[in-house]
Amino acid sequence: MDAVAELLADVRARGAVFRQTNLPSPWALRVATGTLTLARMLRGEAWIVPDGLAPVQIGANDVAIVRGDVPYVVADDPAAIPTRTITDADYCPPPTDGRTCGNPAENAAVLLSGAFESREQPSGRLLRALPEVLVVPAGSPHLPAETFADEVGKDQPGQQQILDRMLDLMLVSALRTWFDTAPVPTDPVVSAALNRIHDDPAHAWTVAELAAEAGVSRAALTRRFATQVGEPPMSYLAGWRISLAAELLRTTEYTVDTIARKVGYANAFALSVAFKRRRGTRPSEHRASHRSSV
């Protein structure tokens, strides 16, 4: 599972929202959803101003991803005072009549934005690798070429699901572009340990063995790994195994016992205990929950 796949394994768009800014300048909206969000200006320009951080400008068809750690303001002027606060309640609920939650007014600035929810928790390790706000310019590699303006204006059965999946596509495309181009610092020792874990997650790895593979002491590996990744090697290994198990539960018909052995646990009981500790649910419940939502 690659970095983008791990981050997005459990993440789906929830209620794409089309904010119709039809107000005299300056206009400003405060966003306080507490979750990963994506914004794309379909018409006009805007500024994203996270609390305590520098403003970030987005132009027409740029894509911005906001990590969601702190509230932020989106406005046509970085100094504008917000006139409304957007919370989780403002996102479109699951559609009951097959219609969208709003079409853009003529000549209004149009902001496509959406919250991304997870059936469990998105990977904290990878979220920490992202800046608070990242912007992928329009026309960047991997970004969909469509403007989405036509889809926003439609009012047809099933439209909300289409719009949500468009948001999913934009998120994947934007993150792929960012990971391809971002100057992410790497530590060769940590990279060596991560490669061994990713290549063979079922192996009974110890810190001593990973350190030997990387050519350093156990203390050095633990210190450098925690500094770059945000947690010790064995904690990362456990999280990686559970992420892989969750993916196999969603996408295969393997038994829980078979999945347990594939990701490094002795049996179904051992996986169930670890899965419950990490995700708050049992493997069988995870599988059933996913299938009931498809």
BANU-837386 format. One record per residue: residue number from 0; x, y, z of N, C-alpha, C in turn; residue in one letter. Coordinates in steps of 0.2 Angstrom, whole numbers, always signed. Layout:
R    k    n_X    n_Y    n_Z   ca_X   ca_Y   ca_Z    c_X    c_Y    c_Z  r
R  NUM      X      Y      Z      X      Y      Z      X      Y      Z  A
...
end
This chain:
R    k    n_X    n_Y    n_Z   ca_X   ca_Y   ca_Z    c_X    c_Y    c_Z  r
R    0     +4     -6     +0     +0     +0     +0     +4     +6     +0  M
R    1     +4    +11     -5     +8    +17     -5     +5    +22     -1  D
R    2     +9    +28     +0     +7    +33     +5     +0    +36     +3  A
R    3     -1    +37     -3     -8    +40     -4    -13    +35     -3  V
R    4    -12    +29     -5    -17    +24     -3    -18    +23     +4  A
R    5    -13    +23     +8    -14    +22    +15    -18    +28    +18  E
R    6    -16    +34    +16    -20    +40    +19    -27    +39    +17  L
R    7    -29    +37    +11    -36    +37     +8    -40    +31     +9  L
R    8    -37    +26    +12    -40    +19    +12    -47    +19    +16  A
R    9    -48    +24    +21    -54    +24    +24    -58    +30    +23  D
R   10    -55    +35    +19    -58    +41    +18    -63    +42    +12  V
R   11    -69    +45    +13    -73    +46     +8    -76    +53     +9  R
R   12    -78    +56     +3    -81    +63     +3    -88    +63     +7  A
R   13    -89    +68    +10    -96    +68    +14    -99    +74    +12  R
R   14   -104    +74     +8   -108    +80     +6   -104    +86     +3  G
R   15   -103    +85     -3    -99    +91     -7   -104    +97     -6  A
R   16   -101   +102     -4   -104   +108     -3   -102   +114     -8  V
R   17   -107   +117    -11   -105   +122    -16   -107   +129    -13  F
R   18   -103   +132    -10   -104   +139     -7   -105   +144    -13  R
R   19   -110   +148    -12   -112   +153    -17   -111   +160    -14  Q
R   20   -105   +162    -16   -103   +169    -13   -106   +174    -17  T
R   21   -112   +177    -15   -115   +182    -19   -116   +188    -15  N
R   22   -111   +190    -12   -111   +195     -7   -106   +201     -9  L
R   23   -108   +207     -7   -103   +213     -9    -96   +211     -6  P
R   24    -91   +213     -9    -85   +212     -6    -84   +217     +0  S
R   25    -80   +215     +5    -77   +208     +6    -82   +203     +9  P
R   26    -81   +197     +7    -85   +191    +10    -80   +187    +13  W
R   27    -83   +183    +18    -78   +179    +22    -83   +174    +26  A
R   28    -80   +167    +26    -84   +162    +29    -79   +159    +34  L
R   29    -80   +158    +40    -76   +154    +45    -78   +147    +45  R
R   30    -73   +142    +44    -74   +135    +43    -71   +132    +50  V
R   31    -76   +128    +53    -74   +124    +59    -77   +117    +59  A
R   32    -74   +113    +55    -77   +106    +54    -72   +101    +58  T
R   33    -66   +103    +59    -61    +98    +62    -59    +92    +58  G
R   34    -60    +92    +52    -58    +87    +48    -55    +89    +41  T
R   35    -52    +84    +38    -48    +85    +32    -53    +88    +27  L
R   36    -52    +94    +24    -56    +97    +19    -53    +98    +12  T
R   37    -56    +99     +7    -54   +101     +1    -58   +107     -2  L
R   38    -54   +111     -5    -58   +117     -8    -55   +118    -16  A
R   39    -60   +120    -20    -58   +122    -27    -62   +127    -29  R
R   40    -59   +133    -31    -63   +138    -34    -65   +137    -41  M
R   41    -71   +136    -42    -74   +135    -49    -74   +142    -53  L
R   42    -75   +147    -49    -76   +154    -52    -73   +159    -47  R
R   43    -69   +163    -49    -66   +168    -44    -60   +166    -41  G
R   44    -58   +170    -36    -52   +168    -32    -54   +169    -24  E
R   45    -50   +166    -20    -51   +167    -13    -44   +166     -9  A
R   46    -45   +167     -3    -39   +166     +2    -41   +162     +7  W
R   47    -37   +157     +9    -38   +153    +15    -33   +155    +21  I
R   48    -36   +157    +27    -32   +159    +32    -33   +155    +38  V
R   49    -29   +150    +40    -30   +146    +46    -28   +151    +52  P
R   50    -31   +149    +57    -30   +153    +64    -22   +153    +65  D
R   51    -19   +159    +66    -12   +159    +68     -7   +158    +62  G
R   52    -10   +157    +56     -5   +155    +51     -6   +160    +45  L
R   53     -1   +160    +41     -1   +165    +35     -7   +164    +30  A
R   54     -9   +169    +27    -15   +167    +22    -12   +164    +16  P
R   55    -16   +160    +13    -14   +156     +7    -19   +158     +1  V
R   56    -17   +160     -5    -22   +162    -10    -23   +156    -15  Q
R   57    -29   +155    -17    -31   +150    -22    -34   +154    -28  I
R   58    -32   +152    -34    -35   +155    -40    -40   +150    -43  G
R   59    -43   +152    -48    -48   +148    -52    -45   +141    -54  A
R   60    -49   +136    -51    -47   +129    -53    -41   +127    -49  N
R   61    -38   +131    -45    -33   +128    -40    -37   +123    -35  D
R   62    -33   +119    -32    -35   +114    -27    -32   +115    -21  V
R   63    -35   +117    -15    -32   +117     -9    -34   +112     -4  A
R   64    -30   +109     +0    -32   +104     +5    -30   +107    +11  I
R   65    -35   +107    +16    -34   +110    +22    -34   +104    +27  V
R   66    -29   +103    +32    -28    +98    +36    -34    +97    +41  R
R   67    -36   +103    +43    -42   +103    +48    -40   +103    +55  G
R   68    -33   +104    +57    -31   +104    +64    -34   +111    +68  D
R   69    -35   +116    +64    -37   +122    +67    -43   +125    +62  V
R   70    -47   +129    +65    -52   +133    +61    -49   +137    +56  P
R   71    -52   +139    +51    -49   +144    +46    -55   +148    +43  Y
R   72    -52   +153    +39    -57   +158    +36    -56   +157    +28  V
R   73    -61   +157    +24    -60   +157    +17    -64   +164    +15  V
R   74    -60   +168    +11    -63   +174    +10    -60   +177     +3  A
R   75    -63   +183     +1    -60   +186     -5    -55   +191     -3  D
R   76    -54   +192     +3    -49   +197     +6    -46   +194    +12  D
R   77    -40   +193    +13    -37   +189    +19    -38   +193    +25  P
R   78    -40   +200    +25    -42   +204    +30    -49   +204    +32  A
R   79    -53   +201    +28    -60   +201    +29    -62   +198    +36  A
R   80    -68   +201    +39    -70   +198    +45    -76   +193    +43  I
R   81    -76   +187    +45    -81   +182    +44    -88   +184    +46  P
R   82    -92   +183    +41    -99   +184    +43   -104   +178    +44  T
R   83   -100   +172    +44   -104   +166    +45    -99   +161    +47  R
R   84   -101   +156    +51    -96   +150    +53    -99   +144    +50  T
R   85    -95   +140    +46    -98   +134    +43    -95   +128    +48  I
R   86   -100   +124    +50    -98   +118    +54   -101   +112    +50  T
R   87   -100   +106    +53   -102   +100    +50   -109   +100    +48  D
R   88   -113   +103    +52   -120   +103    +50   -122   +107    +44  A
R   89   -117   +110    +41   -118   +114    +35   -117   +110    +29  D
R   90   -114   +104    +30   -113   +100    +24   -119    +96    +22  Y
R   91   -119    +94    +16   -125    +91    +13   -126    +84    +17  C
R   92   -132    +83    +19   -133    +76    +22   -134    +71    +17  P
R   93   -133    +64    +19   -134    +59    +14   -141    +60    +10  P
R   94   -140    +60     +3   -146    +62     -1   -152    +57     +0  P
R   95   -158    +60     +1   -164    +56     +1   -168    +57     -5  T
R   96   -167    +62     -9   -171    +63    -15   -167    +64    -21  D
R   97   -161    +62    -21   -157    +62    -27   -155    +69    -29  G
R   98   -156    +74    -25   -154    +81    -28   -148    +84    -24  R
R   99   -145    +89    -27   -139    +92    -24   -142    +97    -19  T
R  100   -137   +100    -15   -139   +104    -10   -138   +112    -12  C
R  101   -138   +113    -18   -138   +120    -21   -134   +121    -27  G
R  102   -137   +125    -31   -134   +127    -38   -131   +134    -37  N
R  103   -126   +135    -41   -123   +142    -41   -127   +148    -44  P
R  104   -127   +153    -40   -130   +159    -43   -126   +162    -49  A
R  105   -130   +165    -54   -126   +168    -60   -121   +173    -57  E
R  106   -115   +173    -60   -110   +178    -59   -107   +178    -52  N
R  107   -109   +173    -48   -107   +172    -41   -100   +169    -41  A
R  108    -96   +170    -36    -90   +166    -35    -92   +160    -32  A
R  109    -89   +154    -35    -91   +148    -33    -86   +144    -30  V
R  110    -87   +141    -24    -82   +137    -21    -84   +130    -20  L
R  111    -81   +126    -23    -82   +119    -21    -78   +116    -15  L
R  112    -82   +114    -10    -78   +112     -4    -82   +106     -1  S
R  113    -78   +101     +2    -81    +95     +5    -77    +93    +11  G
R  114    -80    +90    +15    -77    +87    +21    -76    +79    +19  A
R  115    -70    +77    +22    -69    +70    +21    -69    +66    +28  F
R  116    -74    +61    +28    -75    +57    +34    -71    +50    +33  E
R  117    -70    +47    +39    -67    +41    +39    -71    +36    +43  S
R  118    -71    +30    +41    -75    +25    +45    -71    +23    +51  R
R  119    -64    +24    +51    -60    +24    +57    -57    +31    +58  E
R  120    -50    +31    +58    -46    +37    +58    -41    +37    +52  Q
R  121    -41    +43    +48    -36    +43    +43    -29    +42    +47  P
R  122    -24    +41    +43    -17    +40    +45    -15    +46    +48  S
R  123    -14    +46    +55    -11    +52    +58     -4    +53    +56  G
R  124     +0    +48    +54     +7    +48    +52     +7    +52    +45  R
R  125     +3    +51    +41     +3    +54    +34     +0    +61    +35  L
R  126     -5    +62    +39     -8    +69    +40     -3    +73    +42  L
R  127     +1    +71    +47     +7    +75    +49    +12    +77    +44  R
R  128    +12    +73    +39    +17    +74    +33    +15    +80    +29  A
R  129     +8    +82    +29     +5    +87    +25     +6    +94    +29  L
R  130     +7    +99    +25     +7   +106    +28     +0   +107    +30  P
R  131     -1   +113    +34     -8   +114    +36    -13   +116    +30  E
R  132    -10   +119    +25    -14   +120    +19     -9   +119    +13  V
R  133    -11   +115     +9     -7   +114     +3    -11   +116     -3  L
R  134     -8   +119     -8    -11   +121    -14     -8   +118    -20  V
R  135    -12   +115    -24    -10   +112    -31    -13   +116    -36  V
R  136     -9   +120    -40    -11   +124    -45    -15   +121    -51  P
R  137    -20   +125    -54    -24   +122    -59    -19   +120    -65  A
R  138    -20   +115    -68    -16   +112    -74    -10   +108    -71  G
R  139     -9   +107    -65     -4   +102    -62     -5    +95    -65  S
R  140     +0    +91    -65     +0    +84    -67     -5    +81    -62  P
R  141     -9    +76    -65    -13    +72    -62    -20    +75    -60  H
R  142    -20    +82    -60    -27    +85    -58    -32    +84    -64  L
R  143    -38    +82    -63    -43    +81    -68    -44    +88    -72  P
R  144    -45    +87    -78    -45    +93    -82    -52    +97    -82  A
R  145    -57    +93    -80    -64    +96    -80    -64   +101    -75  E
R  146    -68   +106    -77    -70   +112    -72    -75   +110    -67  T
R  147    -79   +105    -68    -85   +103    -64    -90   +108    -64  F
R  148    -90   +114    -67    -95   +119    -67   -101   +116    -70  A
R  149   -101   +112    -75   -107   +109    -78   -111   +104    -73  D
R  150   -107   +100    -69   -110    +96    -64   -113   +100    -59  E
R  151   -110   +105    -56   -112   +109    -51   -119   +111    -53  V
R  152   -120   +113    -59   -127   +116    -61   -132   +111    -62  G
R  153   -131   +105    -62   -136   +100    -64   -140    +98    -57  K
R  154   -146    +96    -59   -150    +94    -53   -154    +88    -55  D
R  155   -150    +82    -55   -153    +76    -57   -152    +70    -52  Q
R  156   -156    +65    -52   -156    +59    -48   -149    +57    -47  P
R  157   -147    +56    -41   -140    +53    -40   -134    +58    -40  G
R  158   -136    +64    -41   -131    +69    -42   -126    +70    -36  Q
R  159   -129    +70    -30   -124    +71    -24   -119    +66    -24  Q
R  160   -121    +59    -26   -116    +54    -26   -110    +55    -31  Q
R  161   -112    +58    -37   -108    +60    -42   -103    +65    -40  I
R  162   -106    +70    -36   -102    +76    -34    -97    +74    -29  L
R  163    -99    +69    -24    -95    +67    -19    -89    +63    -22  D
R  164    -90    +59    -27    -85    +55    -30    -80    +59    -34  R
R  165    -83    +65    -37    -78    +70    -40    -73    +73    -35  M
R  166    -76    +74    -29    -72    +76    -23    -66    +71    -21  L
R  167    -68    +65    -21    -63    +59    -20    -58    +59    -25  D
R  168    -60    +60    -31    -55    +60    -37    -50    +66    -36  L
R  169    -53    +72    -35    -49    +78    -34    -44    +77    -28  M
R  170    -46    +74    -23    -42    +73    -17    -36    +68    -19  L
R  171    -38    +63    -22    -32    +58    -24    -27    +61    -29  V
R  172    -30    +65    -33    -26    +68    -39    -21    +73    -36  S
R  173    -24    +77    -31    -20    +83    -28    -15    +80    -24  A
R  174    -16    +75    -20    -11    +72    -15     -6    +69    -19  L
R  175     -8    +65    -25     -3    +62    -29     +2    +67    -32  R
R  176     -1    +73    -34     +4    +78    -37     +8    +81    -31  T
R  177     +5    +82    -25     +9    +85    -20    +15    +80    -18  W
R  178    +13    +74    -17    +18    +69    -15    +24    +68    -20  F
R  179    +22    +69    -27    +27    +68    -32    +32    +74    -32  D
R  180    +29    +80    -30    +34    +86    -30    +36    +89    -24  T
R  181    +33    +87    -18    +35    +91    -12    +42    +89    -10  A
R  182    +46    +93     -7    +53    +92     -5    +53    +89     +2  P
R  183    +51    +83     +3    +50    +79     +9    +57    +77    +11  V
R  184    +59    +79    +17    +66    +76    +19    +66    +69    +21  P
R  185    +71    +65    +20    +71    +58    +21    +77    +57    +25  T
R  186    +77    +52    +29    +83    +49    +33    +84    +42    +30  D
R  187    +90    +41    +28    +91    +34    +25    +90    +29    +29  P
R  188    +92    +30    +36    +91    +25    +41    +84    +23    +42  V
R  189    +79    +28    +42    +72    +27    +43    +69    +24    +37  V
R  190    +71    +27    +31    +69    +24    +25    +70    +16    +24  S
R  191    +76    +14    +26    +78     +7    +26    +73     +3    +31  A
R  192    +72     +5    +37    +68     +2    +41    +61     +2    +39  A
R  193    +58     +7    +36    +51     +7    +33    +51     +3    +27  L
R  194    +56     +2    +23    +56     -2    +17    +55     -9    +19  N
R  195    +59    -11    +24    +58    -18    +27    +51    -20    +30  R
R  196    +49    -15    +34    +42    -16    +36    +37    -17    +31  I
R  197    +37    -12    +26    +32    -12    +21    +33    -18    +16  H
R  198    +39    -20    +15    +40    -26    +11    +38    -33    +14  D
R  199    +38    -33    +20    +37    -40    +24    +33    -38    +30  D
R  200    +27    -36    +30    +24    -34    +37    +23    -40    +41  P
R  201    +22    -46    +38    +21    -52    +42    +27    -55    +46  A
R  202    +33    -52    +44    +39    -55    +48    +38    -52    +55  H
R  203    +41    -56    +60    +41    -55    +67    +47    -50    +68  A
R  204    +46    -44    +66    +51    -39    +67    +53    -37    +74  W
R  205    +59    -36    +76    +61    -33    +82    +65    -26    +81  T
R  206    +65    -22    +85    +69    -16    +85    +76    -18    +83  V
R  207    +79    -23    +86    +86    -25    +85    +87    -27    +78  A
R  208    +82    -31    +75    +83    -33    +69    +82    -28    +64  E
R  209    +78    -23    +65    +77    -17    +60    +83    -13    +60  L
R  210    +86    -12    +66    +92     -8    +67    +98    -11    +64  A
R  211    +98    -18    +64   +104    -21    +60   +103    -20    +53  A
R  212    +97    -21    +50    +95    -20    +43    +98    -13    +41  E
R  213    +97     -8    +46    +98     -1    +44   +105     +1    +46  A
R  214   +109     -4    +49   +116     -2    +51   +117     +3    +56  G
R  215   +112     +3    +61   +113     +7    +67   +111     +4    +73  V
R  216   +112     +7    +79   +110     +4    +85   +103     +4    +86  S
R  217   +100     +1    +91    +93     +1    +92    +91     +8    +95  R
R  218    +95    +11    +99    +93    +17   +102    +93    +23    +96  A
R  219    +98    +22    +92    +98    +27    +86    +92    +26    +81  A
R  220    +91    +20    +80    +85    +19    +75    +78    +22    +79  L
R  221    +77    +20    +85    +71    +22    +89    +71    +30    +89  T
R  222    +76    +33    +90    +76    +40    +91    +75    +43    +84  R
R  223    +79    +41    +79    +78    +44    +72    +71    +42    +69  R
R  224    +69    +36    +70    +62    +34    +68    +56    +39    +71  F
R  225    +57    +39    +77    +51    +43    +81    +52    +51    +78  A
R  226    +58    +53    +77    +58    +60    +75    +55    +61    +68  T
R  227    +56    +57    +64    +54    +58    +57    +47    +55    +56  Q
R  228    +45    +50    +59    +38    +47    +58    +33    +49    +63  V
R  229    +36    +50    +69    +31    +53    +74    +29    +47    +79  G
R  230    +32    +41    +79    +30    +36    +83    +36    +31    +83  E
R  231    +37    +27    +88    +42    +22    +88    +41    +16    +82  P
R  232    +46    +13    +81    +46     +8    +75    +40     +2    +76  P
R  233    +40     +0    +83    +35     -6    +84    +28     -3    +84  M
R  234    +27     +3    +86    +20     +6    +86    +18     +7    +78  S
R  235    +23     +9    +74    +22    +10    +67    +20     +4    +64  Y
R  236    +24     -2    +66    +23     -8    +63    +16    -11    +64  L
R  237    +14    -10    +71     +7    -12    +73     +2     -8    +69  A
R  238     +2     -2    +68     -3     +2    +64     -3     +0    +57  G
R  239     +3     -1    +54     +3     -3    +47     +0    -10    +46  W
R  240     +1    -15    +51     -2    -21    +50    -10    -20    +50  R
R  241    -12    -16    +55    -20    -15    +56    -22    -12    +49  I
R  242    -19     -7    +47    -21     -4    +40    -22     -9    +35  S
R  243    -17    -13    +34    -17    -18    +29    -23    -23    +30  L
R  244    -24    -25    +37    -29    -30    +38    -36    -27    +37  A
R  245    -37    -20    +38    -43    -17    +37    -44    -17    +29  A
R  246    -39    -16    +25    -40    -16    +18    -42    -23    +15  E
R  247    -39    -28    +18    -40    -35    +16    -48    -36    +18  L
R  248    -50    -34    +24    -56    -35    +26    -62    -32    +21  L
R  249    -60    -26    +19    -64    -23    +14    -65    -26     +7  R
R  250    -59    -28     +5    -58    -30     -2    -58    -37     -4  T
R  251    -57    -41     +1    -57    -49     +0    -62    -53     +3  T
R  252    -62    -59     +2    -66    -64     +5    -62    -68    +10  E
R  253    -56    -66    +11    -51    -70    +16    -55    -71    +23  Y
R  254    -54    -76    +26    -56    -77    +33    -52    -72    +37  T
R  255    -54    -71    +43    -50    -66    +48    -44    -70    +50  V
R  256    -44    -76    +51    -38    -80    +52    -33    -80    +47  D
R  257    -35    -80    +41    -30    -80    +35    -27    -73    +35  T
R  258    -31    -68    +36    -29    -61    +35    -24    -60    +41  I
R  259    -26    -62    +47    -21    -62    +53    -14    -64    +51  A
R  260    -14    -70    +48     -7    -73    +46     -4    -69    +41  R
R  261     -8    -66    +36     -5    -62    +31     -1    -56    +33  K
R  262     -4    -53    +39     -1    -46    +41     +3    -47    +48  V
R  263     +4    -53    +50     +9    -54    +55     +6    -56    +62  G
R  264     +0    -58    +62     -3    -61    +69     -4    -68    +69  Y
R  265     -3    -71    +74     -3    -78    +75    -10    -82    +73  A
R  266    -15    -78    +74    -22    -81    +73    -27    -75    +73  N
R  267    -33    -77    +72    -39    -72    +72    -40    -69    +79  A
R  268    -39    -72    +84    -40    -69    +91    -35    -64    +92  F
R  269    -28    -65    +90    -23    -60    +91    -24    -54    +87  A
R  270    -27    -55    +81    -28    -49    +76    -34    -45    +79  L
R  271    -39    -49    +82    -45    -46    +84    -44    -41    +90  S
R  272    -39    -44    +95    -37    -40   +100    -34    -33    +98  V
R  273    -29    -34    +93    -25    -28    +91    -30    -23    +87  A
R  274    -34    -26    +83    -39    -22    +79    -43    -18    +84  F
R  275    -46    -21    +89    -50    -18    +93    -47    -12    +97  K
R  276    -41    -14    +99    -37     -9   +103    -35     -2    +98  R
R  277    -34     -4    +92    -32     +2    +87    -38     +5    +84  R
R  278    -43     +2    +83    -49     +5    +79    -56     +5    +83  R
R  279    -56     +2    +89    -62     +2    +93    -67     -3    +90  G
R  280    -66     -7    +86    -71    -12    +83    -67    -18    +81  T
R  281    -71    -24    +81    -68    -30    +79    -68    -31    +71  R
R  282    -63    -35    +69    -63    -36    +62    -69    -38    +58  P
R  283    -73    -42    +61    -79    -44    +58    -84    -39    +58  S
R  284    -84    -34    +63    -88    -28    +63    -86    -23    +58  E
R  285    -80    -23    +57    -77    -18    +52    -79    -20    +45  H
R  286    -79    -27    +44    -81    -29    +37    -88    -28    +36  R
R  287    -92    -30    +41    -99    -29    +41   -102    -22    +40  A
R  288    -98    -18    +43   -100    -10    +43    -98     -8    +36  S
R  289    -93    -10    +33    -91     -8    +26    -96    -10    +21  H
R  290    -98    -16    +22   -102    -19    +17   -109    -16    +17  R
R  291   -111    -15    +23   -118    -12    +24   -119     -5    +21  S
R  292   -113     -1    +20   -113     +5    +18   -112     +6    +10  S
R  293   -110     +0     +7   -109     +0     +0   -115     +0     -4  V
end
